[in-house]
Amino acid sequence: MRPQAQQTEKMLFKTDAPGSGSGNEAIPPISFEEFVCEPEPEDLYSSAWEQLSTMLHKARSGPDHVHTEAPCELLFDIVDQTCLHGFSARLYTDLAAEIDEYTCGIGSRLNAVDLSDPASLEVVAGEWAQFSANAAAIRDIFGALDTISPDMSVWTLCVLRLKANAIPSLTFDRLLHNILTTHDTARTDPDTARLELLRTLFSMAATLDYLTPEVETAMTARAAQHYMARQITLLEDTPVPEYFPAVAAILDQETSIADTVLGSPGLTADLRRTALDALITSHSTTLLEHANFITLLRDAFTGDATALSHLKAAADLLFHQRDALFQTIHTFIRSSTADSISTISDSTLLMRALVGLQHGAGRVATFCVPDSSAALVTRATAAFGDGVRQHQTAVSEALDVHLDGLLTAHTPAPFVALGLTVHEHISFLVDVFRRLDDKTLFEGLYTASVMRRLLHRQTADMALEEEVLATIRVQCGESFTAKLDGMMSDVREAEELWREFIEGHPAMGEAARVTVLNRTHWGLDTETRATLPKDLTDVQEAFRTFYLGPTKFPANRAMEFSTTHSTTHLEVIGAEGRSYKVVCPLPAGLVLLQLAEGPVALPRLVEVTGMPEAVVIAAIEALGGAGLTTRRGINVIYNTNFTSPSFIVTLGDGRASRPAPVASRRAELDLFRDTRIDSAIVRTMKRERRLAMGVLIDEIRRLIEERMQFGPVDVEVVKKRIEHLIENEYIKRNPVDKSELVYVAE
């Protein structure tokens, strides 16, 4: 057969030659037709395969020379031209035979190796590394053949021939034990060479599809066995606080090794989870109940940075046992609260301890479980309330004494819990009060203390006194502080009245100070009669004229002098000449003035002071308890230049007014809370239009506790208010689904 000629035009050269005329003329280029004779197809394939097979034989000893750009491109062009001439199938068949021969050679070499010997892993890894590089080169060169059989690409052909001729599944099963043993060794000694060996072997297993579910199960079982044994020695050698960071480091190392050698995120996660279960989850109860863990909690609650870090590590590791962790913290707070109340007798130390627990709970929640901080704070608050309610009387009394010390101290710092401002401390103190079920005891104690501080001018910082009252008002409602708010208002108005009075009577400020109070706010009873010294009665009458004059207030105002709530400021000089400043109730002051002249018989004291005998005896007993009577040899002198006895005047319409009984007071608070609950229900239903009963109850309880600052609201209370609103046609039940509530539009 004659070769076909392909005509192509080739320009060989072009010249410039002299011609006739005035200048040179260009000579057209000289060209010719080139005839290229193509070889016979059989000759073409033979030549191509000779070059390709030579490359394949050389590649067995190392593929580097075919991965350089020029040879690889040349060989790819040969394959491409061969396929264009219709030899694709033949080329694919010859290539498969060549790969068969190559992989059989690998199989022969591996058959000569004892696969039970750990050293065999190096041989297998070396064979796989060279094969995978050769197969990649073959894939790059013979890529044009992938179109012949899409289901059997050149790369797939190489892998399947290797599995069939060199590394069948049985061979890999024989290697698996040594692979897992090497993996265990890498967990304690992550040597770089060892990790690279494992990476190569697992890459081979993944490519050959040998990482089956059964193999992965064997790997996780081996990991569990390794970490269970390791947990025993780790817990023996590592104290519980340091145990959790140590486990966290182990888990991070396990993840790093798995990421390096496996390349399978799913299997990496399974191995980490297995290690976590062996080291933490299966022993969580023992770890949480360990005495050292309780010590860790105590240190973390005090703000110790190391303890907080260790506790955060524990919380991260116990992510799936958060309920157990939270219950442990709940128990710790409840017992710590109860123990503190039982063992700490000093009120300031006790309140600082309780505030520290509350503050510590918030700090632990924010630092250690930021994703669940609200849930932990809720549990901690409930635990704190449980501990407080076990000792309500002791807490009420200590809280009142502590607040009194804080508000009368010129330097409040010794009364404030470590790490808090005085404002934060006050907020926590009011929260202690909120945890009480029976608030009436503290309410009575606190009201009496406020009354005493205001009447005796003992408060060191009125802004702080008002802040405490404002905090109680925010957390417990305005109705709860109505009486105390009235007292504060009276005192502020009394200050203004007194300044105005003194401007017109400057000389009388030396003898006394008058405070006008509203009988309703202060709960003043009918007063005891008493005979006052003339300088005091002069002040009393002058102020009465000033206050009840025709231009000051309406004519129906009435004033009554309060002996019980008035005080005297005296200077007592002992026999040794030392002076003592004394602030005492007015009855005791009147008795002291008479005793200053010497011993006086009881009937004479009753006559001169004008007070009932029982009141005089009580005053004497009080003075005796303070060591200020003549029976103890003290010479009492009334110094008019030093003292400023205080009058208390009740303001009203002439009728006696007593404080509301406790039952009435509680009813008033309940009415205020019911109104707030009703309002919250209507607003929520107006916004949502329809809600399931249970969802509405949960939402209303949350709103009442968080936004309106009440204590925990009972479910039955909310249900009762819902029924009330249904009866008044603000909401109604869905006639189809009775568990759903529907808002009634206006």
Residue pairs with C-beta under 8 A, 6 or more apart in sequence:
1 40
3 37
3 38
3 39
3 40
4 38
5 35
5 36
5 37
6 35
6 36
6 38
7 33
7 34
7 35
8 33
8 34
8 36
9 31
9 33
9 34
10 31
10 32
10 34
11 29
11 31
12 30
12 31
12 32
13 29
13 30
14 27
14 29
14 30
15 27
15 30
16 24
16 26
16 27
17 24
17 27
18 24
19 25
19 27
38 44
39 47
41 85
41 86
41 87
44 81
44 82
44 85
45 82
45 85
45 87
45 90
45 91
48 78
48 79
48 81
48 82
48 87
48 91
49 82
49 91
49 94
51 75
51 78
52 75
52 78
52 79
52 91
52 95
52 141
53 94
53 98
55 66
55 71
55 75
55 141
56 95
56 98
56 102
56 138
58 65
58 66
59 66
59 134
59 137
59 138
60 102
60 105
60 134
62 130
63 130
63 133
63 134
63 136
63 137
65 71
66 72
66 75
66 137
66 141
67 137
67 140
72 137
72 140
72 141
75 141
76 140
76 141
76 143
76 144
79 91
79 141
79 142
79 143
79 144
79 145
80 144
82 88
82 91
83 91
83 144
83 145
88 144
88 145
88 147
88 148
89 148
91 142
91 145
92 145
92 148
92 149
95 138
95 142
95 145
95 154
95 157
96 157
96 161
99 138
99 157
99 158
99 161
100 161
100 165
102 134
102 161
103 131
103 158
103 161
103 162
103 164
103 165
103 166
104 165
104 166
106 127
106 131
106 162
106 165
106 166
106 167
107 165
107 166
107 167
109 123
109 127
110 123
110 124
110 127
110 166
110 167
110 171
113 120
113 123
113 124
114 120
115 124
115 171
115 174
115 175
115 178
116 174
116 178
117 178
118 178
118 181
118 182
120 175
120 178
121 175
121 178
121 179
121 182
121 197
121 201
122 197
124 167
124 175
124 201
124 204
125 197
125 200
125 201
125 204
127 166
128 167
128 200
128 201
128 203
128 204
129 200
131 158
131 162
131 166
132 203
132 204
132 207
135 155
135 158
135 159
135 162
136 155
138 154
138 158
139 153
139 154
139 155
139 158
142 154
143 154
145 154
146 153
146 154
152 160
159 207
159 208
162 208
163 169
163 208
167 204
167 208
169 210
172 205
172 208
172 210
175 201
176 215
176 218
179 198
179 201
179 202
180 218
180 219
180 222
182 194
182 197
182 198
183 198
183 219
183 222
183 257
183 261
184 222
184 226
185 194
186 194
186 195
186 198
186 257
186 261
187 226
187 253
187 254
187 257
190 253
190 256
190 257
195 257
195 260
195 261
198 260
198 261
199 260
199 261
199 263
202 211
202 261
202 262
202 263
203 263
204 210
205 211
205 215
206 263
206 264
211 264
211 267
216 267
216 270
219 267
219 271
220 270
220 271
220 274
223 254
223 271
223 274
223 275
223 278
224 274
224 277
224 278
227 250
227 274
227 275
227 278
227 279
228 278
230 250
230 278
230 279
231 278
231 279
231 283
234 243
234 246
234 247
234 250
234 279
235 243
235 283
238 246
239 292
240 287
240 290
240 292
240 293
240 296
241 292
241 293
241 295
241 296
241 299
241 307
241 310
242 310
243 287
244 280
244 310
244 311
244 313
244 314
244 317
245 309
245 310
245 313
247 276
247 279
247 280
247 313
247 317
248 313
248 316
248 317
250 275
250 279
251 272
251 275
251 276
251 279
251 317
254 271
254 272
254 275
255 268
255 272
258 264
258 267
258 268
258 271
258 272
259 268
262 268
276 317
280 287
280 317
280 318
281 320
281 321
284 318
284 321
284 324
285 324
287 293
287 314
288 318
288 324
288 325
288 328
289 328
293 314
293 328
294 332
296 307
296 310
296 311
296 314
297 311
297 328
297 329
297 332
298 332
298 336
299 306
299 307
300 307
300 308
300 310
300 311
300 360
300 364
300 368
301 336
301 356
301 357
301 360
301 361
301 363
301 364
302 356
302 360
302 418
303 360
303 363
303 418
303 419
308 363
308 364
308 367
308 368
311 364
311 368
312 367
312 368
314 325
314 368
315 322
315 325
315 368
315 369
318 324
318 325
322 369
322 372
326 375
326 376
326 379
327 379
329 361
329 364
329 376
329 379
329 380
329 383
330 379
330 380
330 382
330 383
331 383
332 383
333 357
333 361
333 380
333 383
333 384
333 387
334 383
334 384
334 386
334 387
335 387
336 357
336 387
337 354
337 357
337 383
337 384
337 386
337 387
337 388
338 387
338 390
338 391
340 350
340 353
340 354
340 357
341 350
341 354
341 387
341 388
341 390
341 391
341 394
341 395
341 398
342 391
344 350
344 353
347 397
347 398
347 399
347 401
347 402
347 405
348 401
348 402
348 405
348 414
348 415
350 398
350 402
351 398
351 399
351 402
351 415
351 417
351 429
351 432
352 415
352 416
352 417
352 418
354 384
354 388
354 395
354 428
354 432
355 417
355 420
355 425
355 428
355 429
355 432
356 417
356 418
357 384
358 380
358 381
358 384
358 428
358 431
358 432
359 417
359 419
359 420
359 424
359 428
361 376
361 377
361 380
361 381
361 384
362 377
362 380
364 376
365 372
365 373
365 374
365 376
365 377
365 380
366 373
369 375
369 376
381 435
384 435
385 435
385 712
388 395
388 432
388 435
388 436
389 435
389 436
389 437
392 436
392 437
392 438
392 441
393 441
395 432
395 436
395 442
396 436
396 441
396 442
396 445
397 441
397 445
399 429
399 432
399 433
399 442
399 446
400 442
400 445
400 446
400 449
402 415
402 429
403 429
403 446
403 449
403 468
404 449
404 453
405 415
406 412
406 415
406 416
406 422
406 425
406 426
406 464
407 453
407 459
407 460
407 461
407 464
407 465
407 468
408 453
408 458
408 459
408 460
409 415
409 460
410 460
412 422
412 460
412 461
412 464
413 422
415 425
416 422
416 425
417 425
417 428
420 428
422 464
423 467
426 464
426 467
426 468
426 471
427 471
429 468
430 468
430 471
430 472
430 475
430 476
431 475
433 439
433 442
433 472
433 476
434 475
434 476
434 711
435 711
436 442
439 476
440 662
440 665
440 666
443 480
443 665
446 484
447 483
447 484
450 465
450 469
450 484
450 487
451 487
451 522
451 565
452 458
453 459
453 465
454 487
454 488
454 491
455 515
455 565
455 567
455 646
455 648
456 567
456 583
456 646
457 646
459 465
465 488
466 488
469 481
469 484
469 485
469 488
472 480
472 481
472 484
473 480
473 481
473 485
474 709
475 709
475 710
476 709
476 710
477 669
477 672
477 673
477 676
477 708
477 710
478 485
478 672
479 668
479 669
479 671
479 672
480 669
480 672
483 521
483 523
483 659
486 518
486 520
486 521
487 517
487 521
487 522
489 521
490 515
490 516
490 517
490 518
490 521
490 522
491 515
493 516
494 514
494 515
494 516
494 517
497 514
497 516
497 547
498 513
498 514
498 515
501 508
501 514
501 542
501 543
501 546
501 547
502 508
502 509
504 546
505 542
505 546
508 538
508 539
508 542
509 644
510 640
510 641
510 644
511 535
511 536
511 538
511 539
511 640
511 644
511 645
512 535
512 536
512 539
512 540
512 644
512 645
512 646
512 647
513 644
513 645
513 646
513 647
514 539
514 540
514 543
514 646
514 647
514 649
515 646
515 647
515 648
515 649
516 547
516 559
516 649
516 651
517 524
517 562
517 565
517 648
517 649
517 650
517 651
518 650
518 651
518 652
519 560
519 650
519 651
519 652
519 656
519 657
520 652
520 657
522 565
522 650
523 657
523 658
523 659
524 562
524 564
524 565
524 648
524 650
524 657
525 564
525 656
525 658
526 656
527 560
527 561
527 562
527 563
527 564
527 650
528 563
528 564
528 587
528 611
528 612
528 615
529 563
529 610
529 611
529 612
530 563
530 586
530 587
530 590
530 609
530 610
530 611
531 590
531 608
531 609
531 610
531 611
532 540
532 590
533 593
535 640
536 645
536 647
539 647
540 561
540 647
543 647
543 649
544 559
546 552
547 553
547 557
547 559
547 649
548 557
548 559
556 653
556 654
557 651
557 653
558 651
558 652
558 653
558 654
559 649
559 650
559 651
560 649
560 650
560 652
561 647
561 648
561 649
562 647
562 648
562 649
562 650
563 586
563 587
563 611
564 585
564 586
564 587
564 648
565 648
566 585
566 586
566 645
566 646
566 647
566 648
567 583
567 584
567 585
567 586
567 589
567 645
567 646
568 582
568 583
568 584
568 585
568 586
568 588
568 589
568 590
568 592
568 643
568 645
568 646
569 581
569 582
569 583
569 642
569 643
569 644
569 645
569 646
570 581
570 582
570 583
570 584
570 589
570 592
570 636
570 638
570 639
570 642
570 643
571 579
571 580
571 581
571 582
571 637
571 639
571 642
571 643
572 579
572 580
572 581
572 582
572 592
572 628
572 634
572 636
572 637
573 579
573 580
573 635
573 636
573 637
574 580
574 634
574 635
575 633
575 634
575 635
580 628
581 642
582 592
582 626
582 628
584 592
584 622
584 623
584 626
585 619
585 622
586 645
587 609
587 611
587 615
587 616
587 618
587 619
588 619
588 622
588 623
589 645
590 609
590 611
590 619
591 605
591 609
591 616
591 619
591 620
591 623
592 623
592 628
592 636
592 638
593 636
593 638
594 600
594 604
594 605
594 608
594 609
595 623
595 629
595 630
595 636
596 635
596 636
596 637
596 638
598 630
599 630
600 608
602 613
602 616
602 617
602 620
605 616
605 620
606 612
606 613
606 616
609 616
611 619
620 629
623 629
624 631
624 632
627 634
628 634
628 636
630 636
660 668
673 704
673 710
673 713
673 717
674 717
674 721
676 704
676 708
676 710
677 700
677 704
677 713
677 717
677 718
677 721
678 721
678 724
678 725
680 700
680 703
680 704
680 708
681 696
681 700
681 718
681 721
681 722
681 725
681 730
681 731
682 725
682 730
682 731
684 691
684 696
684 699
684 700
684 703
685 691
685 696
685 730
685 731
685 741
685 742
685 743
686 743
688 743
689 742
689 743
690 734
690 740
690 741
690 742
690 743
691 699
691 740
691 741
692 739
692 740
692 741
693 722
693 739
693 740
693 741
694 739
696 722
696 741
697 715
697 718
697 719
697 722
700 713
700 718
701 712
701 713
701 715
701 718
704 710
704 713
705 711
705 712
705 713
722 731
722 741
725 731
726 732
726 733
726 741
729 744
730 743
730 744
731 741
731 742
731 743
731 744
732 741
732 742
732 744
733 740
733 741
733 742
734 740
734 741
734 742
